[in-house]
Amino acid sequence: PVQEGDGVAPPPLPPYQGLDHFGLTVENLDETVADLKSKGVLFTQAPHTLRPGVRGCFIRGPQNIAIEILERRAV
């Protein structure tokens, strides 16, 4: 259970459906992005480097759920 003072964000104000986002990992982010763009997927955050060895982006999923797509490589 989350206790007050644990450092997590407070719950969002209603109405709220209960899911902020979920993430998927892929082997090749550039290839995945090109495929998704060719299918008309809406990108809400362009691919970028999050930290060494990790690149990612966000797309808009059904019911406006954010989907994070990550590529992890050994550094």
Buried (B, 14 or more C-beta within 10 A) or exposed (E): EEEEEEEEEEEEEEEEEEEEEEEEEBEEBEEBBEEBEEEEBEBBEEBEEEEEEBBBBBBEBEEEEBBBBBBBEEE
